[in-house]
Amino acid sequence: MAIIITDECINCGACEPECPNTAIYEGGIEWAISDGTSVSEDYTLEGGKVVPAGEKQSPVEEDYYFIVPDKCTECVGFHEEPQCAAVCPVDCCVPDPDREETEDVLLDRKSKLHL
């Protein structure tokens, strides 16, 4: 499953630099698939929408840090555990119960983000 940041986030920013996929953004910030990845062509998001890699997308959350599900690999292929959860001082980086994903799905996402 992907990781989410709950509304208990204190906006400390400790998680953001730890993400190997640049999937974590400050609340209210637009994001792009190309941020911190090697994607340069159109990219198909999980819902089937195709977007240009550098096109800015709407923030997932306005008030606190958020994780873009289309970029989260739970650090599979990089680290033993999700680094955002490892460094979070208030334990608000948690598995998303609505997004159960296998290791194969996460590794496939990693390979698409880091060609």
ZIZI-V222077 format. One record per pair of residues at least 4 apart in sequence whose C-alpha atoms are under 8 Angstrom apart, sorted by the first residue. I is the first residue (numbers start at 1). J is the second residue. Records with the same first field share a line. If there is no record, write none. Layout:
# ZIZI-V222077
I->J / J
This chain:
# ZIZI-V222077
1->74 / 95 / 96 / 97 / 98 / 99 / 100 / 101 / 102
2->69 / 72 / 73 / 74 / 95 / 96 / 99 / 100 / 101
3->67 / 69 / 72 / 74 / 93 / 94 / 95 / 96
4->66 / 67 / 92 / 93 / 94 / 95 / 96
5->9 / 65 / 66 / 67 / 92 / 93 / 94
6->92 / 93 / 94
7->64 / 92
8->90 / 92
9->64 / 65 / 90 / 92
10->64 / 90
11->26 / 64 / 65
13->17 / 26 / 65
14->18 / 84 / 87 / 88
15->19 / 24 / 83 / 84 / 85 / 87 / 88
16->22 / 23 / 24 / 25 / 26 / 84
17->22
18->83 / 84
19->23 / 24 / 75 / 83 / 84
20->36 / 75 / 78
21->36 / 37 / 71 / 72 / 73 / 113
22->35 / 36 / 37 / 71
23->67 / 68 / 69 / 71 / 72
24->65 / 66 / 67 / 68
25->29 / 31 / 65 / 66 / 67 / 68
26->64 / 65 / 66
27->59 / 60 / 61 / 62 / 63 / 64 / 65 / 66
28->59 / 60 / 61 / 62 / 63 / 64
29->58 / 59 / 62
30->56 / 57 / 58 / 59
31->35 / 56 / 57 / 58 / 59
32->53 / 54 / 55 / 56 / 57
33->37 / 39 / 43 / 53 / 54 / 55 / 71 / 113
34->38 / 39 / 40 / 53 / 54
35->54
37->113 / 114
38->113 / 114 / 115
39->43 / 53 / 112 / 113 / 114 / 115
40->52 / 53 / 54
41->52 / 53
42->50 / 51 / 52 / 53
43->50 / 51 / 52 / 53
44->48 / 49 / 50 / 51
45->49 / 50 / 51 / 70
46->70
51->55
60->66 / 67 / 68
61->65 / 66
67->71 / 72
68->72
70->109
71->109 / 113
72->106
73->106 / 107 / 109 / 110
74->81 / 82 / 83 / 106
75->79 / 80 / 81 / 82 / 83
76->80 / 81 / 82 / 103 / 106 / 107 / 110
77->107 / 110
79->83
81->85 / 86
82->86
83->87
84->88 / 93
85->91 / 92 / 93 / 94
88->92 / 93
96->100
101->105 / 106
102->106
103->107
104->108
105->109
106->110
107->111
108->112
109->113
110->114
111->115
